[in-house]
Amino acid sequence: MDTLLQQQQQQSRKKTGPKPLYGEAKKMVSFRLSPRALEIIRYVATQKGVSQAEVIEQWARLIGSNADSPFAQKTETQELAPSLN
């Protein structure tokens, strides 16, 4: 019965775009940016051939992967040999 319920929930879920690249659905948000910041984001998006949202996603994930970030995922290698990072 759980399987039937899961299938119904998946079928009733509104499709809002392509399958998530990062294993989770994206949420709609808005930001206020300076004209210069927006210019940079648009330029990078055009150069990489991706959306402006994807540029921000990649930057956030890059910042989050920094060893000093509270969002960094600690791996066994990082814990054993932090000087290699």
N, C-alpha and C positions, 0 to 999 in steps of 0.2 A: 504494500500500500504506500510506503514511503517513496518508492520509485515512481509510482503514478503521480503522486503529489509533486515530486521534484520535476517531472516532465511537464506537468501543467504549469508550474511556476516558470520554467524556462520558456515555454511557448507563449505565456502571457507577457513576458518581459519585452518591453518596447526596444526594438533595435535602433540604436542611435548612431551607428557608424560601423566602421570596420572592426574586426576582432582586435581586442586590446593587445598591443605589443608587449606590455609589461605585466601581463597577468591580472590586470584589474581594470575595470571600466573607469573612464575619465569622468570627472564632474565638470559641469559648466561653472565658470567663475569669471569675474571681471576685475581688471586692475586699472589703476590710474598710473600712467607712465609719462615721463617727460618726453617731449618731441624727439630729443636726441636718443633716448633709450629705445623708443619705438623705431626710429630710423635704423639703429643697429640691429634690432631683432628682425626687421623686414629684410635688411641687406643679407644677414646670415641665412635667413630662410630661403631667399632667392638663390643664393650661391650654393646651398646644399640641396635645393630642390625639395624642401619639406615645408610644412606649415609653420606659422609663427608659434602656435601652441607647442609644436614638436621641438622647436628651438628652446623654448622655456623649459619644457620637460627634460631635455638633455642637459641643459645647464644646471637645473635643480638636482638631477641625479649625479652629475659630476661633482657639484658642491657637497652633496650628501655622501659621496664615496670618499671624501677627504678623511684621512685617519683621525683628524681632530674633530670631525663633525659628530654631533650626538646621534646622527642618523646612520653613521657608518656601521656596516655589519661586520662584526669581528669574526674572523675566520681563525682556524687553528694556526695557520702560518703567521697571521698578524700577532697572535697572542704569544707564540713561541719566539718569533724573531722580529720584533718591532723595528729594528734597525734596517730591515730590508724594504720597508715601505717608503 
